[in-house]
Amino acid sequence: MKQQRYGKIKTAALVLITYVFAMFQGGFASWFLFYSSLVFLVYELIAYYLMFHSLEVTREIDRNRLQEGDDVVVTVRLRRRFWFPLGWNMVTEPLPDRLAGVFEPHRQLLFPWLKREIEFKYVIPSLPRGHYRLNDCVVSGGDFFGFVERKKTFTLSNDFLVYPTYKEMTQWALGDGSFSGTVHVAHRRSDDVAAVRGVREYQRGDRLSQIHWRASARGTGLKTKEFEHQAMNQVLFFLDVEKEHYKDQPSQLFEAAVKLTASLTAYANRNQYHYGLVYKQKERVVIHPSCSHTHFIRIFDHLARVMPEGTDYFSRLVGREALEQPPGVTLVVITPRIDKDMIARLVHLSQKGRHIHLLRMHAQAIPTPEEKQAMQMLTASKVSCKTVHLDDVEDTSKIGGAS
């Protein structure tokens, strides 16, 4: 605001001085300077009022779904409905809150001259996992002579998600090496027509030999045979996002827990198991087990957004949600802390015939005696337990299989 006020004062003073000089001095030269200053004044007024008149600012991002460590390319366009010899524009692009302390806001100096449209691109590199939003864009402008300067904020909003990275696992043994309850044999060979009990909608990954061509020919889409002895592996992931459990831990521990969940989800999806996700950050999120490409994207959307900001007790969430699941679902609990309440609830669920697999995340080199005792107690109660160091997430051979 001060710059705008000083610019107006300097412009008015220039016209006033040339007028006074022409009145006292007289002659062609002095009046020529006065009329030239009037032309200059007209230009400054037009430049001031037309600086942002009909100016449109748009922003585009090359992708709205990225992988951790990827770069995002942002394109900003400035369009005007008319041409006028303006001086310069400074575009300031704010960064999302999570990146505010890592990178500086991008600033781009532009000289539009007589162009009606001008654009530029910039890159935000090596993005960590998360949900990001690019908000308002600030555009400053001025004339060629530096007398006029204005600033305007344009309301924009662009969202994109950065998915966690995951490792390809070739095997995953849950305690005894298999899932409890029913078993889905994804690559079973069966041509026994008598074993077919019905048809269902075709799902991605179904083999051609499983397609029921007669039912598909009726014009309602591809149908897949369902056999009498066909069943499904179902697994439900409980991700601990309780804030207190990560309070005194390194920040990488929660990221390791998310990456582990992502790796196990990718393994289940590749093997056509039905999988789901449960956590409670601010709101309770329960994604029931299913298997499809859309379901896979939905799970990863949540894994991109989730943060360790939960306020409710994780052990209560496990105890409450686990009882609402069918008996054949394998419950996978991923947490950095095992307290007495968690032990009691897991033992109670195990006694009710639930198959539970506990993955305890930790950052210490050696577990404490209390933690060893808790793991032994759970193992004695038929709860499959495994400790996972945050550095072991990158090595799937220490979790469930070699990559």
C-alpha positions as CSV (number, residue, x, y, z in Angstrom):
1,M,0.0,0.0,0.0
2,K,2.8,2.4,0.8
3,Q,4.4,1.7,-2.7
4,Q,1.1,2.5,-4.4
5,R,0.7,5.7,-2.4
6,Y,4.2,6.8,-3.1
7,G,3.8,6.1,-6.8
8,K,0.6,8.3,-7.0
9,I,2.4,11.1,-5.2
10,K,5.4,10.9,-7.5
11,T,3.3,10.9,-10.6
12,A,1.2,13.9,-9.4
13,A,4.3,15.8,-8.3
14,L,5.9,15.2,-11.8
15,V,2.8,16.7,-13.5
16,L,2.6,19.6,-11.0
17,I,6.3,20.5,-11.4
18,T,6.2,20.5,-15.2
19,Y,3.1,22.7,-15.1
20,V,4.7,25.2,-12.8
21,F,7.8,25.2,-14.9
22,A,5.7,25.8,-18.1
23,M,3.8,28.7,-16.4
24,F,6.9,30.5,-15.3
25,Q,9.3,29.6,-18.0
26,G,7.0,29.6,-21.0
27,G,8.1,28.6,-24.5
28,F,7.7,25.4,-26.6
29,A,10.1,23.2,-24.6
30,S,8.5,23.8,-21.2
31,W,5.0,23.3,-22.5
32,F,6.1,20.2,-24.4
33,L,7.4,18.7,-21.1
34,F,4.1,19.5,-19.5
35,Y,2.0,17.8,-22.2
36,S,4.4,14.9,-22.3
37,S,3.9,14.5,-18.5
38,L,0.1,14.4,-19.1
39,V,0.6,11.6,-21.6
40,F,2.7,9.8,-19.0
41,L,0.0,10.4,-16.4
42,V,-2.6,8.9,-18.7
43,Y,-0.5,5.8,-19.2
44,E,0.1,5.4,-15.5
45,L,-3.7,5.7,-14.8
46,I,-4.6,3.1,-17.5
47,A,-1.8,0.8,-16.3
48,Y,-3.0,1.1,-12.7
49,Y,-6.7,0.4,-13.4
50,L,-6.1,-2.2,-16.1
51,M,-3.4,-4.1,-14.2
52,F,-5.7,-6.9,-13.1
53,H,-8.8,-6.1,-15.1
54,S,-10.0,-9.3,-16.8
55,L,-6.8,-11.1,-15.7
56,E,-7.4,-14.8,-15.2
57,V,-5.0,-17.0,-13.4
58,T,-5.2,-20.8,-13.7
59,R,-3.1,-23.6,-12.2
60,E,-2.7,-27.2,-13.4
61,I,-0.7,-30.1,-12.0
62,D,0.6,-32.9,-14.2
63,R,-0.8,-35.7,-11.9
64,N,-3.1,-35.8,-8.9
65,R,-1.8,-39.3,-7.8
66,L,2.0,-39.7,-7.2
67,Q,4.4,-42.1,-5.6
68,E,6.5,-41.1,-2.6
69,G,9.7,-39.4,-3.9
70,D,8.2,-38.3,-7.2
71,D,8.3,-34.8,-8.6
72,V,5.1,-32.8,-9.4
73,V,5.1,-30.3,-12.3
74,V,2.9,-27.2,-11.8
75,T,1.8,-25.1,-14.7
76,V,0.5,-21.5,-14.1
77,R,-1.2,-19.5,-16.8
78,L,-2.0,-15.8,-16.9
79,R,-4.6,-14.7,-19.5
80,R,-5.9,-11.3,-20.5
81,R,-8.8,-10.4,-22.8
82,F,-7.0,-7.4,-24.2
83,W,-3.4,-6.3,-24.9
84,F,-1.8,-3.4,-23.3
85,P,1.9,-2.6,-22.8
86,L,2.2,-3.5,-19.1
87,G,5.5,-3.7,-17.4
88,W,6.0,-6.8,-15.2
89,N,4.3,-9.4,-13.1
90,M,5.7,-11.2,-10.1
91,V,3.8,-14.5,-9.4
92,T,4.2,-16.0,-5.9
93,E,3.1,-19.6,-5.5
94,P,2.6,-20.6,-1.8
95,L,3.6,-24.1,-0.7
96,P,1.5,-26.6,1.3
97,D,2.0,-26.4,5.1
98,R,4.0,-29.6,5.2
99,L,6.5,-28.3,2.7
100,A,6.6,-24.7,4.0
101,G,9.8,-25.4,6.1
102,V,11.5,-27.5,3.4
103,F,11.2,-25.4,0.2
104,E,10.9,-21.7,-0.5
105,P,7.7,-20.4,-2.1
106,H,8.2,-20.3,-5.9
107,R,8.5,-16.8,-7.3
108,Q,8.4,-16.1,-11.1
109,L,9.1,-12.7,-12.7
110,L,7.2,-12.3,-16.0
111,F,7.3,-9.5,-18.6
112,P,4.0,-9.8,-20.5
113,W,4.5,-6.9,-22.9
114,L,1.7,-7.2,-25.4
115,K,1.0,-10.9,-24.8
116,R,-2.5,-11.9,-23.9
117,E,-1.4,-15.3,-22.5
118,I,1.7,-16.3,-20.7
119,E,2.6,-19.4,-18.8
120,F,5.4,-20.9,-16.8
121,K,6.2,-24.2,-15.1
122,Y,8.0,-25.1,-11.9
123,V,8.7,-28.4,-10.1
124,I,8.2,-29.4,-6.5
125,P,10.8,-32.3,-6.1
126,S,10.9,-35.4,-4.0
127,L,7.5,-35.2,-2.4
128,P,7.0,-37.2,0.9
129,R,3.8,-39.2,1.4
130,G,0.8,-37.1,2.2
131,H,-2.2,-35.1,1.0
132,Y,-1.2,-31.7,-0.4
133,R,-3.2,-28.6,-1.4
134,L,-1.9,-25.7,-3.4
135,N,-4.0,-22.7,-2.4
136,D,-4.2,-19.0,-3.4
137,C,-1.8,-17.5,-5.9
138,V,-0.5,-14.0,-5.3
139,V,0.2,-11.8,-8.4
140,S,2.1,-8.5,-8.2
141,G,2.3,-6.1,-11.1
142,G,3.9,-2.7,-12.1
143,D,4.6,-0.4,-14.9
144,F,7.8,0.1,-16.9
145,F,8.9,3.2,-14.9
146,G,8.3,1.9,-11.3
147,F,5.7,4.4,-10.3
148,V,2.7,2.0,-10.1
149,E,2.7,-1.3,-8.2
150,R,-0.3,-3.4,-7.3
151,K,-0.9,-6.8,-5.7
152,K,-3.9,-9.2,-5.9
153,T,-4.6,-12.7,-4.5
154,F,-6.4,-15.1,-6.8
155,T,-8.3,-17.9,-5.2
156,L,-7.1,-21.3,-6.5
157,S,-7.1,-24.8,-5.1
158,N,-5.3,-27.9,-6.4
159,D,-5.2,-31.2,-4.5
160,F,-3.0,-34.2,-5.1
161,L,-2.1,-37.3,-3.2
162,V,1.3,-38.9,-2.7
163,Y,1.1,-42.6,-2.1
164,P,3.5,-44.4,0.1
165,T,6.1,-46.6,-1.5
166,Y,5.8,-50.4,-1.0
167,K,7.9,-53.4,-1.6
168,E,6.9,-56.4,-3.7
169,M,6.6,-59.5,-1.4
170,T,6.6,-63.0,-2.9
171,Q,5.3,-64.6,0.3
172,W,3.6,-63.8,3.6
173,A,3.3,-66.4,6.3
174,L,0.9,-65.5,9.1
175,G,2.2,-67.5,12.0
176,D,1.5,-71.0,10.8
177,G,2.1,-70.1,7.2
178,S,-1.5,-69.9,6.1
179,F,-4.7,-67.9,6.7
180,S,-7.2,-69.2,9.2
181,G,-10.7,-70.1,8.1
182,T,-11.6,-70.4,4.5
183,V,-8.9,-70.6,1.8
184,H,-9.1,-69.2,-1.7
185,V,-7.0,-71.2,-4.2
186,A,-6.4,-68.5,-6.8
187,H,-4.7,-70.7,-9.3
188,R,-6.7,-73.9,-8.8
189,R,-7.5,-75.8,-12.0
190,S,-11.1,-77.0,-12.1
191,D,-13.2,-78.0,-15.1
192,D,-15.8,-79.8,-13.1
193,V,-19.1,-78.4,-14.3
194,A,-20.9,-80.1,-11.4
195,A,-18.9,-78.0,-8.9
196,V,-20.3,-74.8,-10.3
197,R,-22.8,-73.4,-7.9
198,G,-23.5,-70.1,-9.7
199,V,-22.1,-67.1,-11.6
200,R,-20.9,-63.7,-10.5
201,E,-19.7,-60.5,-12.3
202,Y,-16.3,-60.8,-13.9
203,Q,-13.5,-59.3,-11.9
204,R,-10.1,-58.2,-13.1
205,G,-7.7,-61.1,-12.8
206,D,-10.2,-63.9,-13.4
207,R,-8.8,-66.6,-15.8
208,L,-10.5,-67.2,-19.1
209,S,-11.2,-70.8,-18.1
210,Q,-13.4,-69.5,-15.3
211,I,-15.6,-67.4,-17.6
212,H,-19.2,-68.7,-18.0
213,W,-19.6,-68.1,-21.7
214,R,-23.3,-69.1,-21.9
215,A,-24.3,-66.6,-19.2
216,S,-22.0,-64.0,-20.7
217,A,-23.7,-64.4,-24.1
218,R,-27.0,-63.2,-22.7
219,G,-25.8,-59.6,-23.0
220,T,-25.4,-58.6,-19.3
221,G,-21.6,-58.6,-19.4
222,L,-18.9,-61.2,-18.6
223,K,-19.8,-63.7,-15.9
224,T,-17.4,-65.9,-13.9
225,K,-18.1,-69.4,-12.5
226,E,-18.4,-69.8,-8.8
227,F,-17.5,-73.3,-7.5
228,E,-18.9,-75.1,-4.5
229,H,-15.6,-75.3,-2.7
230,Q,-14.4,-71.8,-3.6
231,A,-13.9,-69.4,-0.8
232,M,-11.9,-66.3,0.0
233,N,-9.0,-65.3,2.1
234,Q,-10.0,-62.2,3.9
235,V,-7.6,-59.9,5.9
236,L,-8.4,-56.7,7.8
237,F,-5.5,-54.3,8.6
238,F,-5.7,-52.3,11.9
239,L,-3.3,-49.4,11.6
240,D,-2.4,-47.6,14.8
241,V,-2.6,-43.8,14.4
242,E,-2.9,-43.0,18.1
243,K,-0.9,-39.8,18.7
244,E,0.5,-40.9,22.1
245,H,2.0,-44.1,20.7
246,Y,4.3,-42.1,18.4
247,K,5.0,-39.1,20.7
248,D,8.5,-40.2,21.9
249,Q,9.3,-42.1,18.7
250,P,11.2,-41.0,15.6
251,S,9.0,-39.6,12.9
252,Q,10.2,-42.4,10.5
253,L,8.4,-45.0,12.7
254,F,4.9,-44.1,11.6
255,E,6.0,-43.8,8.0
256,A,7.5,-47.3,8.3
257,A,4.1,-48.6,9.6
258,V,2.3,-47.0,6.7
259,K,4.8,-48.5,4.2
260,L,4.4,-51.9,5.8
261,T,0.6,-51.7,5.5
262,A,1.0,-50.6,1.9
263,S,3.3,-53.6,1.1
264,L,1.0,-56.1,2.7
265,T,-2.0,-54.5,0.9
266,A,-0.2,-54.8,-2.4
267,Y,0.6,-58.5,-1.7
268,A,-3.0,-59.3,-0.8
269,N,-4.3,-57.5,-3.9
270,R,-1.8,-59.3,-6.2
271,N,-2.9,-62.7,-4.8
272,Q,-6.6,-61.8,-5.1
273,Y,-7.3,-61.9,-1.3
274,H,-10.0,-59.7,0.1
275,Y,-8.5,-57.0,2.2
276,G,-9.7,-54.0,4.2
277,L,-8.5,-51.2,6.5
278,V,-9.5,-49.8,9.9
279,Y,-8.1,-46.8,11.7
280,K,-9.4,-43.7,13.5
281,Q,-7.8,-40.4,13.2
282,K,-10.4,-37.8,13.6
283,E,-13.2,-39.9,12.1
284,R,-13.7,-43.6,12.2
285,V,-12.6,-45.3,9.0
286,V,-13.7,-48.9,8.3
287,I,-13.1,-50.2,4.8
288,H,-14.6,-53.7,4.6
289,P,-12.6,-56.5,2.8
290,S,-12.9,-56.6,-1.0
291,C,-10.7,-57.1,-4.0
292,S,-10.7,-54.8,-7.1
293,H,-8.7,-52.1,-8.7
294,T,-11.0,-49.4,-7.3
295,H,-10.8,-50.9,-3.9
296,F,-7.0,-50.9,-4.1
297,I,-6.9,-47.2,-5.0
298,R,-9.4,-46.4,-2.2
299,I,-7.1,-48.1,0.4
300,F,-4.0,-46.2,-0.9
301,D,-5.9,-42.9,-0.9
302,H,-6.4,-43.4,2.8
303,L,-2.8,-44.5,3.3
304,A,-1.7,-41.3,1.6
305,R,-3.8,-39.1,3.9
306,V,-3.4,-40.8,7.3
307,M,-1.3,-39.1,10.0
308,P,-0.5,-40.1,13.6
309,E,-3.1,-37.7,15.1
310,G,-5.6,-40.1,16.6
311,T,-7.0,-39.3,20.1
312,D,-9.0,-42.4,20.9
313,Y,-7.4,-45.5,22.4
314,F,-6.2,-47.9,19.6
315,S,-6.8,-51.0,21.8
316,R,-10.5,-50.1,22.1
317,L,-10.8,-49.6,18.4
318,V,-9.4,-53.1,17.8
319,G,-11.6,-54.7,20.4
320,R,-14.8,-53.0,19.1
321,E,-14.3,-53.4,15.3
322,A,-12.8,-56.9,15.4
323,L,-16.0,-58.3,16.9
324,E,-18.1,-57.0,14.1
325,Q,-16.0,-58.9,11.5
326,P,-16.9,-62.4,10.3
327,P,-15.0,-65.3,12.0
328,G,-13.0,-66.1,8.9
329,V,-11.3,-62.7,8.6
330,T,-7.6,-62.6,9.6
331,L,-7.0,-59.5,11.8
332,V,-3.6,-57.9,11.2
333,V,-2.7,-55.3,13.9
334,I,0.1,-52.9,13.2
335,T,1.2,-50.9,16.2
336,P,4.4,-49.6,18.0
337,R,3.1,-50.2,21.5
338,I,1.6,-53.2,23.3
339,D,0.0,-52.2,26.6
340,K,-2.0,-54.3,29.1
341,D,-5.3,-53.3,27.6
342,M,-4.1,-54.4,24.1
343,I,-2.8,-57.7,25.4
344,A,-6.2,-58.4,27.2
345,R,-8.2,-57.6,24.1
346,L,-6.1,-59.6,21.7
347,V,-6.1,-62.6,24.1
348,H,-9.9,-62.3,24.4
349,L,-10.3,-62.2,20.6
350,S,-8.0,-65.2,20.2
351,Q,-10.0,-67.2,22.7
352,K,-13.1,-66.5,20.6
353,G,-11.4,-68.2,17.7
354,R,-10.2,-65.1,15.9
355,H,-7.0,-65.4,13.9
356,I,-4.8,-62.5,14.8
357,H,-1.4,-61.4,13.5
358,L,0.4,-58.7,15.4
359,L,3.2,-56.7,13.8
360,R,4.9,-54.5,16.4
361,M,6.9,-51.7,15.0
362,H,9.9,-50.5,16.9
363,A,13.0,-48.3,16.6
364,Q,15.1,-49.8,19.4
365,A,17.8,-52.3,18.6
366,I,16.9,-54.6,21.5
367,P,13.4,-55.0,22.9
368,T,12.8,-54.4,26.6
369,P,12.1,-57.3,29.0
370,E,8.5,-56.1,29.3
371,E,8.0,-56.2,25.6
372,K,9.5,-59.7,25.4
373,Q,7.2,-60.9,28.1
374,A,4.2,-59.3,26.4
375,M,5.1,-61.0,23.1
376,Q,5.5,-64.4,24.8
377,M,2.2,-64.0,26.5
378,L,0.4,-63.3,23.2
379,T,2.2,-66.2,21.5
380,A,1.1,-68.5,24.2
381,S,-2.5,-67.4,23.6
382,K,-2.2,-68.3,19.9
383,V,-1.6,-64.8,18.6
384,S,0.9,-64.7,15.8
385,C,3.5,-62.0,16.7
386,K,6.4,-60.5,14.9
387,T,8.5,-57.5,15.6
388,V,9.5,-55.2,12.7
389,H,12.3,-52.7,13.0
390,L,11.7,-49.5,11.0
391,D,14.8,-50.3,8.9
392,D,13.4,-53.8,8.1
393,V,10.5,-52.4,6.1
394,E,12.7,-52.0,3.1
395,D,13.8,-55.7,3.4
396,T,10.7,-57.8,2.8
397,S,12.6,-61.0,3.5
398,K,12.6,-60.1,7.1
399,I,8.8,-59.6,7.1
400,G,7.3,-62.2,4.9
401,G,9.2,-63.0,1.8
402,A,12.0,-62.0,-0.5
403,S,11.5,-59.4,-3.1
